[in-house]
Amino acid sequence: MGFSYDDISSKSMGLKARLTSWQVCGGMRNFTTNVPGKYGVTDFGADFDYREINVACNIYPKHSFSALVSTLDELSTWLDPMQGLKELVFDDVPDRYFMARLNEKVDCERLIRFAGSFNLKFFCPDPFAYAITDENYLIESEGDHTVTRLTGNVDSNPMYRLKGIITSGVNNSISVTTNGLEMKIVNAVLLAEETLVIDTGKMTAYVEDENGIILRNALPYLEDIDFPSLHVGTNTLAITTNNAVFTALEIKARSRWR
């Protein structure tokens, strides 16, 4: 078993690696409060905290101690946490990735004269694992539609890429309703060659040109700042227009696992 980090495999770096455990889900955050005169606590639900992943590693024997140190130098550059979060993929679950970085110092124990072992603790501020090969949906007509998400096991925050023509005016709009939650684009300007992108994960929206260059902020185009999610299984979708032209809607599912 091994892993890849930032598209570089542990095997290519001279490591033998294995997971020491596998979390069913990341840590939990419980929201409770004490109520005088009431036993226990009042529960206001819970959500997921960050995730930590522990990996045990061994360095294959080298011909000298300086060669061992040289390998460790290369590893420190590869795994440098100052470079921020990178994709972490494990060989045993190659269909998903985590966004991770090292979370604490790495001490290498010399097993024999020129070999060593150490543990890596990866920190994932986003506790979810995301699909490497994901599901995308293309809608090319107004009306009611159904999209089915088969990948992952928890609601996802999709990305919407809308093409059409809208001119400025309080009565000109395109609405996209997902599982009953409406995103109404109104009083907006959208040209035929432009794409309006709504990123529900980052809670933002913008307009880009045909080359993918961002032209302007599109959050003011949304009547309400409500971002829908996609369920595992069947999702309903409805597209309506008023004094506007709808051309196509691409949805990137961003499927994930808890």
C-alpha positions in Angstrom: 0.0 0.0 0.0 1.2 3.5 -0.7 -0.1 7.0 -1.4 0.4 9.9 -3.7 0.7 13.5 -2.6 0.6 16.4 -5.0 0.6 13.8 -7.8 3.9 12.2 -6.6 3.8 8.6 -5.3 5.4 7.5 -2.1 7.0 4.6 -3.9 8.8 7.0 -6.3 10.2 8.7 -3.2 11.6 5.5 -1.8 8.9 5.0 0.8 7.0 1.9 2.0 3.8 3.3 3.5 0.6 2.0 5.1 -2.5 3.4 6.8 -2.5 2.7 10.5 -6.3 3.3 10.7 -9.3 4.4 8.7 -11.8 6.9 10.2 -15.4 6.2 9.4 -15.8 10.0 9.4 -14.0 13.0 10.7 -14.2 14.4 14.2 -17.6 15.6 15.4 -18.6 19.0 16.8 -21.5 18.8 19.1 -23.6 21.9 19.8 -25.2 21.8 23.3 -26.0 24.0 26.2 -26.8 23.6 29.8 -30.3 24.4 31.0 -30.8 25.0 34.8 -33.0 22.3 36.3 -32.6 19.9 33.3 -30.5 16.8 33.5 -27.8 16.5 30.9 -27.6 19.1 28.1 -29.9 20.4 25.4 -28.8 19.1 22.0 -28.7 21.5 19.0 -27.2 19.0 16.7 -23.7 18.3 15.3 -21.5 18.6 12.3 -18.1 17.4 11.2 -14.8 18.8 12.4 -11.4 18.4 10.6 -9.9 15.0 9.9 -6.5 13.6 10.7 -5.0 10.7 8.8 -2.0 8.8 10.1 0.4 7.0 7.8 3.3 4.7 8.9 6.3 4.9 6.6 9.6 3.1 6.2 12.6 4.1 4.1 14.4 1.3 2.3 18.0 0.7 3.4 20.5 3.1 1.9 24.3 2.6 1.3 25.2 5.3 3.7 23.8 7.6 6.4 24.4 10.6 4.1 22.2 8.9 1.5 19.5 8.4 4.2 19.6 12.1 5.1 19.5 13.0 1.4 16.3 11.0 1.0 14.8 12.7 4.1 15.7 16.1 2.6 13.8 15.2 -0.6 10.8 14.1 1.5 10.8 17.3 3.5 10.6 19.3 0.2 7.9 17.1 -1.2 5.7 17.2 2.0 6.5 20.8 2.9 3.3 22.0 4.8 4.2 25.6 4.0 3.1 24.9 0.4 -0.5 24.6 1.6 -3.1 21.9 1.0 -2.4 19.3 -1.7 -4.3 16.3 -3.0 -3.7 13.1 -1.0 -4.7 9.8 -2.6 -4.3 6.3 -1.1 -3.6 3.3 -3.3 -6.2 1.3 -1.5 -9.0 3.8 -2.2 -8.0 5.3 -5.5 -11.4 6.7 -6.4 -11.2 9.7 -3.9 -8.8 12.4 -2.6 -8.4 14.5 0.5 -7.0 18.0 0.6 -4.3 17.7 3.2 -1.0 18.9 4.6 1.3 17.7 7.4 0.2 18.6 10.9 3.2 18.0 13.1 6.9 17.4 13.0 8.3 14.1 11.6 11.0 12.3 13.6 12.8 9.5 11.7 13.9 6.5 13.8 16.9 4.6 12.6 15.9 1.0 12.4 19.2 -0.3 11.2 22.3 1.7 10.3 21.1 3.2 7.1 17.3 2.8 7.2 14.5 4.5 9.1 10.8 4.7 10.0 8.5 7.5 10.9 4.8 8.5 11.0 3.1 11.1 9.0 0.0 12.9 10.4 -2.0 14.6 7.7 -4.4 17.4 8.5 -7.5 17.8 6.5 -9.4 21.0 7.4 -12.2 19.8 5.0 -13.1 16.3 6.4 -14.6 15.0 3.2 -13.0 12.9 0.5 -13.8 14.0 -3.0 -14.4 11.9 -6.2 -11.4 11.8 -8.6 -13.7 10.9 -11.5 -17.0 12.7 -10.8 -20.4 12.9 -12.3 -21.4 15.9 -14.5 -24.8 16.7 -15.9 -25.8 18.7 -18.9 -29.3 20.3 -19.1 -30.2 21.9 -22.5 -33.9 22.7 -22.1 -36.2 24.5 -19.8 -38.7 22.6 -17.6 -38.5 19.8 -15.1 -35.6 17.4 -15.0 -34.1 14.7 -12.8 -30.4 14.0 -12.1 -29.2 11.0 -10.2 -26.0 11.1 -8.2 -24.4 7.6 -7.7 -21.0 8.5 -6.3 -20.3 9.3 -2.6 -22.4 9.0 0.5 -23.1 12.5 1.7 -24.7 15.7 0.2 -22.4 17.6 -2.2 -21.9 21.2 -3.0 -22.1 21.4 -6.8 -20.9 23.9 -9.3 -23.3 25.3 -11.8 -22.2 26.7 -15.2 -25.1 28.5 -16.9 -25.1 29.8 -20.5 -27.8 32.0 -21.9 -28.7 35.6 -22.6 -30.0 38.0 -20.0 -30.4 41.8 -20.2 -30.5 44.1 -17.3 -34.1 44.6 -15.9 -36.0 43.6 -12.8 -38.4 41.4 -14.9 -35.6 39.6 -16.8 -34.5 36.4 -15.1 -33.5 32.7 -15.3 -34.3 30.5 -12.3 -32.6 27.2 -11.4 -34.5 25.2 -8.7 -32.7 22.2 -7.2 -34.6 20.0 -4.8 -37.1 22.9 -4.1 -34.4 25.6 -3.5 -34.5 28.3 -6.1 -31.5 30.3 -7.4 -33.0 33.2 -9.3 -30.7 35.2 -11.5 -32.3 38.6 -12.0 -31.4 42.1 -13.2 -28.2 40.6 -14.6 -26.2 41.0 -17.8 -25.1 37.8 -19.5 -24.0 37.6 -23.1 -24.2 34.6 -25.4 -20.4 34.0 -25.2 -20.2 34.3 -21.4 -20.8 31.7 -18.7 -22.3 32.5 -15.3 -20.6 30.2 -12.7 -22.2 29.5 -9.3 -19.9 27.7 -6.9 -22.0 26.5 -4.0 -19.0 25.1 -2.1 -17.3 28.5 -2.0 -20.6 30.4 -1.8 -19.7 32.7 -4.7 -20.7 33.5 -8.3 -19.0 35.2 -11.2 -19.1 35.6 -15.0 -16.3 34.4 -17.1 -15.6 34.7 -20.9 -15.0 31.8 -23.4 -11.4 31.6 -22.3 -12.3 31.1 -18.6 -11.2 34.5 -17.6 -13.3 36.0 -14.8 -15.0 39.2 -15.9 -17.1 40.3 -13.0 -18.7 39.3 -9.7 -22.1 37.8 -10.1 -23.3 37.5 -6.5 -25.4 40.7 -6.9 -27.3 38.8 -9.7 -28.7 36.3 -7.2 -32.0 37.4 -5.7 -31.3 35.3 -2.6 -28.0 33.9 -1.3 -29.2 30.3 -0.9 -27.0 27.6 -2.3 -28.5 24.1 -2.9 -26.9 20.8 -2.5 -27.1 17.5 -4.4 -28.3 14.4 -2.6 -27.0 10.9 -3.2 -29.7 9.4 -5.4 -32.4 11.3 -7.2 -32.4 15.1 -7.4 -35.1 17.3 -9.0 -34.2 20.2 -11.1 -36.4 22.9 -12.7 -35.4 25.7 -15.1 -37.6 28.7 -15.9 -37.1 31.9 -17.7 -38.7 35.3 -18.0 -37.7 37.7 -20.8 -34.4 35.8 -21.1 -32.9 33.0 -23.2 -31.6 29.7 -21.6 -29.0 27.8 -23.6 -27.5 25.2 -21.3 -26.6 24.3 -17.7 -23.7 22.1 -16.8 -23.6 20.8 -13.2 -20.5 19.4 -11.7 -21.6 17.2 -8.8 -18.5 17.4 -6.6 -19.4 14.1 -5.1 -17.9 13.3 -1.7 -17.7 10.8 1.1 -17.9 11.6 4.9 
